Amino acid sequence: MVVEGWLERAARVRPRHTALETPRGSLSYAELLACARAAAEELSERGVRRGDRVAIAMQPGLGFAKALHACLLLGAVAVPVDPRCSPAERELLADGAVVLLDAAQRPPGAPRRTASAASSSHDLDAVAVVIHTSGTTSAPRPVELTYANLLWSALGSAVALGHDPGERWLCALPLAHVGGLSILLRSAVHATTAVVHEGFDTDRVLRALREHDVTLVSLVATTLARLLDAGLESPPSLRAALTGGGPVPGALLVRARAAGVPVASTYGLTEACSQVTTTPMAAIADDGRRGGPPLFGTRVRIDADGEILVRGPTVAPAAVAGDGWLHTGDLGALDDAGRLTVTGRTSDTIVSGGENVAPAEVEAVLETHPDVLEAAVLGRPDPEWGEAVTAIVVARPGRVLEGEALRAHCARLLAPYKVPRLVVVAREPLARTRSGKLRRRELR
């Protein structure tokens, strides 16, 4: 099926509406289309053709958006690459690209009088972008997402969160990951505004939420906690703070709710084009610890081993297993209302004395302790138990942590076999990916 090009449609129906707002300037939809057409012509002159891959290793902002939409206009495949990657990482992620766009080059897309119109439509079956997984348990893997995947994700998100023509979605996530990139693309589909920061800066995001009419923001548990620590309370225009990127401690959600921050718990992954489940707008005022149901058009089930399986039009075609489902590698449970709670990853499961322990469950309990800033739980080889449940914790500023006190805290809330046998107090923040997920391999 072929549909009208998203950017061209947005420029036709809302030419003067702000498409992109950044600290370095803004573009209306008419201006963004003109710049993207010029950038598409430049790429064409460099030999880029439909189906070719173009690596984009640029900071989040105007230049990145121009390059991304230029690729879509040409029918080329955009491959976002985090500009903070080392040269070796960049070379690996950009493998197969005919062109690499980075900060060393002139920003693409200065409007030209003779700029060609490029394509005016999208083939929904065609690959639009290649996103690499965050690499928490292995090396990053490329995932090919089609135009249909992106479109259904945008539509499903709008059904859950509602469609506000005045939407201003703040993105302080890396655009090389699906959570950030999808904000730019959803905004183009709906002809709304993406507010893009080059990275997460607590003061800058706090100011935007208080003063810049932001209606949606995407966060991970760590960044939500930082905003609450900095005094975020009842942001005036915010409809929802989507929070995911891994299990979110229930205590953090309750704390956000008490501060008047409307949190929508979301679970997603690259292979499913970002969101799989999201708390719908109508349910945000309910218990802040509840997960969300699947997006419109998406199905979720839990297999006999507790693994979360997903199917639907947002799932990358190549990620579907022989049984017709995406096997996520994540563990979870569905309640009677179909709401999903994520409990961890199959690869993270600790087997201690023959009992299975989900690290995320223990981490959530540790992070309810008032002196704990963050926690990671993993299994370490043990001659008696096979694996010993081990906690690595970071104290809140000015607080002192004692291992036995934390073990006693866990013992009040967990089965004995889940209580950490060893508690290690770390002086530095825990290693995380650029999208906020724990790097457990580096903590062992």
Secondary structure, DSSP 8 states (H G I E B T S, - for coil): -EEE-HHHHHHHH-TTSEEEEETTEEEEHHHHHHHHHHHHHHHHHTT--TT-EEEEE--TTHHHHHHHHHHHHHT-EEEE--TTS-HHHHHHHTTT-SEEEETTS--S----TT------EEETTSEEEEEE---SSSS--EEEEEHHHHHHHHHHHHHHH---TT-EEEE-S-TTSHHHHHHHHHHHHHT-EEEE-SS--HHHHHHHHHHS---EEEEEHHHHHHHHHTT----SS-SEEEEESS---HHHHHHHHHTT--EEEEEEEGGGTEEEEE--GGGTTS-TT----B-TT-EEEE-TTSEEEEESTTS-GGG--TTSSEEEEEEEEE-TT--EEEEEEGGG-EEETTEEE-HHHHHHHHTTSTTEEEEEEEEEEETTTEEEEEEEEEE-TT----HHHHHHHHHTTS-GGGS-SEEEEESS---B-TTS-B-GGGT-
